[in-house]
């Protein structure tokens, strides 16, 4: 007996064709996975004089993103505020400005929770984990959407490695 319903591959093909016509200009999200070693260029630091070690650091750092995705090869500038109580916790946050070519700028907001955990030598080690999201852009980054995870690691006493993983979708033309 012949089925009253078309074969599933025919239905899928027709549905895919309609979706392509309707959403052909919609951009698909692509993976992003980059690292940037950020070097301080300016900083202002407030040290609490109460014996807690608490400090607030406002910093501008610069670096180059390397890895995969739309941010690979971008010049990155951090405008950050790091509110830290060493050995206890902290709440860093700020913006990354990613520039790739003339007039192509992505503005990325980030937030991290700093948690101190016992290290191998018994001293507290900081674990900076959080998230990022694209808030706006110009040029080829105009209309850019994206979000993901952020990890910050120490490269040395002053430099930090920002690791961004997630997805981005450029505006369709």
Backbone as CSV, one residue per row, in Angstrom:
resi,resn,N_x,N_y,N_z,CA_x,CA_y,CA_z,C_x,C_y,C_z
1,UNK,0.852,-1.177,0.000,0.000,0.000,0.000,0.891,1.231,0.000
2,UNK,0.529,2.184,-0.786,1.301,3.414,-0.909,0.890,4.376,0.200
3,UNK,1.898,5.014,0.839,1.625,5.941,1.938,0.986,7.218,1.424
4,UNK,0.100,7.787,2.242,-0.537,9.061,1.895,0.394,10.232,2.190
5,UNK,1.505,9.950,2.904,2.437,11.009,3.271,3.683,10.928,2.412
6,UNK,4.253,12.078,2.001,5.472,12.051,1.208,6.626,11.507,2.042
7,UNK,7.631,11.051,1.351,8.812,10.550,2.059,9.433,11.662,2.891
8,UNK,10.025,11.291,4.027,10.580,12.292,4.945,11.669,13.122,4.296
9,UNK,12.463,12.526,3.398,13.524,13.311,2.753,12.929,14.384,1.848
10,UNK,11.813,14.111,1.223,11.147,15.095,0.373,10.602,16.232,1.224
11,UNK,10.015,15.887,2.370,9.494,16.903,3.284,10.632,17.766,3.815
12,UNK,11.730,17.105,4.209,12.878,17.853,4.720,13.424,18.799,3.653
13,UNK,13.551,18.297,2.433,14.064,19.122,1.339,13.194,20.332,1.069
14,UNK,11.899,20.136,1.076,10.970,21.248,0.847,11.056,22.260,1.989
15,UNK,11.092,21.758,3.215,11.176,22.654,4.372,12.484,23.433,4.360
16,UNK,13.585,22.761,3.994,14.878,23.427,3.927,14.856,24.515,2.860
17,UNK,14.233,24.233,1.727,14.135,25.222,0.653,13.354,26.448,1.074
18,UNK,12.235,26.242,1.747,11.426,27.369,2.236,12.214,28.169,3.268
19,UNK,12.888,27.477,4.192,13.681,28.167,5.216,14.801,28.980,4.580
20,UNK,15.434,28.434,3.556,16.506,29.160,2.882,15.974,30.428,2.227
21,UNK,14.800,30.334,1.600,14.207,31.524,0.981,13.837,32.569,2.019
22,UNK,13.246,32.124,3.132,12.802,33.062,4.159,13.946,33.642,4.966
23,UNK,14.954,32.807,5.287,16.007,33.224,6.197,17.385,33.209,5.545
24,UNK,17.437,33.267,4.249,18.699,33.171,3.536,19.713,34.213,3.957
25,UNK,19.259,35.370,4.379,20.203,36.417,4.764,20.542,36.384,6.245
26,UNK,19.943,35.475,7.012,20.244,35.389,8.442,21.635,34.791,8.625
27,UNK,22.417,35.356,9.529,23.760,34.866,9.789,23.721,33.755,10.828
28,UNK,24.549,32.763,10.598,24.677,31.675,11.559,25.813,32.018,12.513
29,UNK,25.684,31.599,13.761,26.736,31.841,14.744,27.914,30.915,14.467
30,UNK,29.104,31.472,14.568,30.337,30.706,14.384,31.098,30.650,15.702
31,UNK,31.826,29.573,15.936,32.612,29.468,17.171,33.709,30.524,17.230
32,UNK,33.991,30.962,18.446,35.087,31.885,18.731,35.904,31.271,19.858
33,UNK,37.213,31.236,19.689,38.106,30.740,20.729,39.439,31.458,20.569
34,UNK,39.643,32.497,21.384,40.869,33.298,21.277,41.492,33.525,22.646
35,UNK,42.797,33.779,22.604,43.562,34.168,23.790,44.268,35.473,23.464
36,UNK,44.385,36.330,24.464,45.133,37.573,24.302,45.898,37.850,25.589
37,UNK,47.207,37.994,25.479,48.007,38.389,26.641,47.913,39.901,26.748
38,UNK,47.316,40.349,27.845,47.006,41.766,28.036,48.071,42.414,28.920
39,UNK,48.692,43.474,28.393,49.789,44.164,29.060,49.289,45.524,29.559
40,UNK,49.498,45.842,30.860,49.016,47.122,31.398,49.678,48.322,30.725
41,UNK,48.841,49.325,30.409,49.323,50.580,29.849,49.043,51.745,30.785
42,UNK,47.928,51.663,31.519,47.563,52.680,32.524,46.859,51.960,33.662
43,UNK,47.049,52.443,34.882,46.274,51.892,35.977,46.182,52.860,37.141
44,UNK,45.076,52.747,37.837,44.823,53.498,39.067,44.441,52.460,40.102
45,UNK,45.050,52.524,41.265,44.790,51.511,42.283,44.423,52.171,43.610
46,UNK,43.354,51.658,44.192,42.942,52.054,45.538,43.264,50.898,46.464
47,UNK,44.182,51.114,47.406,44.496,50.113,48.423,43.771,50.482,49.707
48,UNK,42.981,49.538,50.226,42.310,49.752,51.509,43.352,49.614,52.608
49,UNK,43.433,50.583,53.484,44.439,50.609,54.554,43.876,50.022,55.849
50,UNK,43.104,48.924,55.718,42.457,48.324,56.893,43.028,46.950,57.234
51,UNK,44.133,46.572,56.580,44.754,45.285,56.849,44.139,44.114,56.095
52,UNK,43.098,44.366,55.303,42.403,43.290,54.591,43.096,42.899,53.283
53,UNK,43.936,43.790,52.760,44.539,43.561,51.453,43.610,43.942,50.307
54,UNK,42.380,44.319,50.627,41.374,44.702,49.639,41.916,45.824,48.758
55,UNK,41.718,45.676,47.446,42.094,46.747,46.523,41.117,46.800,45.363
56,UNK,41.074,47.962,44.740,40.322,48.155,43.506,41.310,48.703,42.486
57,UNK,41.427,47.988,41.375,42.358,48.372,40.322,41.566,48.714,39.071
58,UNK,41.767,49.928,38.585,41.193,50.311,37.297,42.364,50.326,36.323
59,UNK,42.190,49.591,35.211,43.324,49.348,34.332,42.917,49.412,32.861
60,UNK,43.872,49.884,32.067,43.768,49.771,30.605,44.923,48.885,30.179
61,UNK,44.576,47.740,29.588,45.576,46.800,29.099,45.379,46.617,27.596
62,UNK,46.458,46.214,26.919,46.388,45.996,25.474,47.006,44.658,25.114
63,UNK,46.465,44.037,24.060,46.996,42.772,23.578,46.452,42.449,22.205
64,UNK,46.860,41.307,21.670,46.441,40.841,20.348,45.773,39.482,20.515
65,UNK,44.578,39.336,19.953,43.843,38.076,20.026,44.376,37.092,18.990
66,UNK,44.555,35.848,19.409,44.985,34.791,18.500,44.159,33.548,18.779
67,UNK,43.737,32.884,17.714,42.949,31.671,17.864,42.058,31.476,16.669
68,UNK,40.771,31.236,16.934,39.821,30.951,15.860,38.591,31.836,15.977
69,UNK,38.031,32.211,14.840,36.791,32.976,14.818,36.997,34.427,14.442
70,UNK,35.920,35.197,14.566,35.916,36.592,14.115,36.934,37.478,14.833
71,UNK,37.325,37.134,16.059,38.260,37.982,16.805,39.730,37.633,16.579
72,UNK,40.004,36.551,15.853,41.391,36.176,15.588,42.096,37.326,14.866
73,UNK,43.228,37.763,15.400,43.999,38.846,14.801,43.565,40.238,15.215
74,UNK,42.544,40.343,16.071,42.066,41.662,16.505,42.977,42.239,17.585
75,UNK,43.163,43.552,17.545,43.825,44.285,18.622,42.791,44.447,19.731
76,UNK,43.139,44.093,20.971,42.205,44.134,22.092,42.687,45.149,23.128
77,UNK,41.779,45.999,23.589,42.067,46.921,24.686,41.055,46.641,25.795
78,UNK,41.560,46.404,26.991,40.699,46.194,28.157,40.559,47.499,28.921
79,UNK,39.324,47.816,29.306,39.030,48.879,30.264,38.368,48.159,31.431
80,UNK,39.165,47.869,32.470,38.674,46.998,33.526,38.674,47.619,34.903
81,UNK,37.811,47.072,35.738,37.737,47.432,37.156,37.773,46.131,37.930
82,UNK,38.845,45.939,38.690,39.071,44.694,39.417,38.973,44.977,40.916
83,UNK,37.896,44.537,41.528,37.635,44.724,42.963,37.966,43.397,43.640
84,UNK,39.100,43.343,44.349,39.645,42.076,44.842,39.982,42.156,46.335
85,UNK,39.616,41.107,47.063,40.105,40.886,48.425,40.972,39.629,48.332
86,UNK,42.299,39.789,48.277,43.181,38.635,48.088,42.916,37.530,49.116
87,UNK,42.902,36.301,48.612,42.653,35.148,49.465,41.190,34.903,49.765
88,UNK,40.311,35.851,49.370,38.883,35.716,49.669,38.090,35.600,48.366
89,UNK,37.918,36.716,47.644,37.135,36.723,46.406,37.260,38.080,45.730
90,UNK,36.597,38.219,44.581,36.596,39.487,43.871,35.586,39.504,42.753
91,UNK,35.367,40.716,42.239,34.375,40.930,41.186,34.929,41.828,40.082
92,UNK,35.810,41.309,39.231,36.279,42.090,38.093,35.202,42.223,37.018
93,UNK,35.237,43.348,36.313,34.324,43.560,35.192,34.900,44.661,34.319
94,UNK,34.313,44.811,33.135,34.774,45.878,32.261,34.341,45.670,30.835
95,UNK,35.097,46.304,29.942,34.829,46.222,28.514,36.116,45.872,27.778
96,UNK,35.974,45.106,26.714,37.051,44.872,25.774,36.655,45.565,24.475
97,UNK,37.602,46.275,23.892,37.381,46.917,22.607,38.263,46.178,21.603
98,UNK,37.624,45.458,20.683,38.342,44.655,19.685,38.318,45.395,18.356
99,UNK,39.499,45.698,17.821,39.617,46.400,16.547,40.308,45.485,15.546
100,UNK,39.669,45.336,14.382,40.231,44.468,13.344,40.063,45.180,12.007
101,UNK,41.125,45.827,11.570,41.057,46.599,10.336,40.494,47.987,10.600
102,UNK,40.493,48.790,9.571,40.043,50.185,9.673,38.548,50.282,9.938
103,UNK,38.171,50.871,11.083,36.774,51.150,11.399,35.935,49.967,11.852
104,UNK,36.556,48.800,12.057,35.822,47.614,12.499,36.084,47.396,13.987
105,UNK,35.127,47.801,14.804,35.299,47.755,16.259,34.139,46.999,16.883
106,UNK,34.476,46.057,17.774,33.465,45.341,18.561,33.639,45.739,20.024
107,UNK,32.537,46.091,20.675,32.534,46.439,22.093,31.969,45.253,22.863
108,UNK,32.778,44.711,23.759,32.439,43.476,24.467,32.429,43.738,25.969
109,UNK,31.293,43.505,26.599,31.156,43.655,28.050,31.496,42.316,28.698
110,UNK,32.229,42.359,29.815,32.580,41.120,30.500,32.418,41.258,32.007
111,UNK,32.162,40.133,32.642,32.028,40.047,34.100,32.658,38.735,34.546
112,UNK,33.417,38.798,35.634,34.107,37.625,36.158,33.890,37.553,37.664
113,UNK,33.876,36.362,38.190,33.887,36.152,39.644,35.241,35.546,39.968
114,UNK,35.982,36.202,40.834,37.288,35.702,41.266,37.090,34.884,42.547
115,UNK,37.552,33.644,42.517,37.441,32.754,43.675,38.836,32.243,43.990
116,UNK,39.204,32.291,45.247,40.504,31.794,45.663,40.351,30.373,46.189
117,UNK,41.216,29.479,45.687,41.197,28.078,46.097,42.599,27.710,46.562
118,UNK,42.703,26.739,47.478,44.045,26.332,47.929,44.867,25.777,46.768
119,UNK,46.104,26.257,46.658,47.015,25.775,45.622,47.827,24.597,46.114
120,UNK,48.691,24.079,45.238,49.519,22.922,45.575,50.448,23.205,46.740
121,UNK,50.900,24.445,46.841,51.828,24.809,47.919,51.097,25.323,49.159
122,UNK,49.780,25.235,49.163,48.987,25.695,50.306,48.584,27.155,50.224
123,UNK,49.204,27.917,49.307,48.845,29.324,49.134,47.595,29.424,48.268
124,UNK,46.752,30.445,48.519,45.543,30.590,47.696,45.884,30.926,46.240
125,UNK,45.177,30.267,45.323,45.299,30.549,43.891,43.983,31.136,43.408
126,UNK,44.096,32.163,42.587,42.900,32.824,42.076,42.374,32.091,40.837
127,UNK,41.056,31.948,40.777,40.362,31.382,39.618,39.366,32.434,39.144
128,UNK,39.647,33.024,37.980,38.803,34.068,37.399,37.981,33.473,36.263
129,UNK,36.689,33.290,36.493,35.804,32.700,35.498,34.543,33.534,35.374
130,UNK,34.110,33.737,34.137,32.908,34.535,33.936,32.384,34.423,32.529
131,UNK,31.817,35.524,32.046,31.189,35.521,30.736,31.405,36.852,30.037
132,UNK,31.156,36.841,28.729,31.254,38.047,27.910,30.075,38.078,26.951
133,UNK,29.784,39.308,26.474,28.748,39.478,25.457,29.063,40.702,24.620
134,UNK,28.790,40.621,23.339,28.972,41.763,22.445,27.819,42.730,22.698
135,UNK,28.149,44.018,22.904,27.093,45.010,23.142,26.874,45.935,21.938
136,UNK,27.893,46.118,21.090,27.712,46.897,19.865,28.971,46.788,19.011
137,UNK,28.904,47.400,17.836,30.055,47.365,16.958,29.918,48.363,15.825
138,UNK,31.026,48.552,15.095,31.050,49.444,13.939,31.672,48.708,12.763
139,UNK,31.524,49.254,11.572,32.110,48.653,10.375,31.576,47.250,10.169
140,UNK,32.479,46.307,9.894,32.049,44.920,9.671,31.505,44.277,10.940
141,UNK,31.725,44.887,12.099,31.194,44.379,13.366,29.849,45.009,13.726
142,UNK,29.323,45.891,12.884,28.013,46.489,13.145,26.962,45.378,13.145
143,UNK,26.133,45.348,14.164,25.097,44.326,14.281,25.611,42.985,14.790
144,UNK,26.894,42.916,15.144,27.489,41.677,15.641,26.782,41.220,16.914
145,UNK,26.515,39.937,16.998,25.953,39.321,18.198,26.944,38.284,18.673
146,UNK,27.039,38.107,19.983,27.939,37.080,20.490,27.937,37.015,21.990
147,UNK,28.313,35.849,22.508,28.403,35.634,23.952,29.231,34.388,24.200
148,UNK,29.737,34.288,25.419,30.511,33.104,25.767,31.130,33.209,27.138
149,UNK,32.119,32.357,27.368,32.798,32.311,28.659,34.124,33.052,28.585
150,UNK,34.550,33.541,29.732,35.823,34.242,29.858,36.582,33.670,31.041
151,UNK,37.856,33.372,30.816,38.754,32.956,31.887,39.948,33.903,31.837
152,UNK,40.377,34.367,33.002,41.553,35.228,33.082,42.606,34.487,33.888
153,UNK,43.807,34.410,33.336,44.920,33.737,34.001,46.105,34.697,34.061
154,UNK,46.971,34.499,35.045,48.174,35.319,35.162,49.251,34.804,34.222
155,UNK,49.837,35.721,33.447,50.995,35.391,32.621,52.264,35.641,33.426
156,UNK,52.213,36.671,34.269,53.309,37.067,35.158,52.702,38.035,36.175
157,UNK,53.471,38.675,37.036,52.856,39.549,38.047,52.008,40.708,37.504
158,UNK,52.234,41.140,36.252,51.462,42.277,35.729,50.550,41.925,34.554
159,UNK,50.946,40.978,33.713,50.201,40.665,32.493,49.161,39.576,32.748
160,UNK,48.040,39.665,32.031,46.960,38.677,32.178,46.625,38.092,30.812
161,UNK,46.242,36.824,30.817,45.798,36.152,29.603,44.282,36.064,29.655
162,UNK,43.625,36.703,28.689,42.171,36.649,28.570,41.844,35.546,27.563
163,UNK,41.013,34.594,27.970,40.618,33.476,27.121,39.112,33.568,26.901
164,UNK,38.720,33.847,25.666,37.304,33.973,25.309,36.896,32.793,24.441
165,UNK,35.855,32.098,24.850,35.249,31.016,24.073,33.773,31.313,23.948
166,UNK,33.197,30.985,22.816,31.760,31.203,22.641,31.388,31.198,21.176
167,UNK,30.391,31.996,20.851,29.895,32.081,19.483,29.629,33.531,19.113
168,UNK,29.819,33.832,17.815,29.517,35.159,17.280,28.827,35.003,15.938
169,UNK,27.950,35.940,15.639,27.280,35.985,14.347,27.376,37.407,13.816
170,UNK,28.009,37.549,12.645,28.109,38.861,12.006,26.776,39.190,11.371
171,UNK,26.514,40.469,11.209,25.293,40.919,10.557,25.298,40.439,9.111
172,UNK,24.163,39.936,8.682,24.038,39.489,7.296,23.900,40.705,6.383
173,UNK,24.455,40.583,5.198,24.347,41.695,4.223,23.141,41.558,3.350
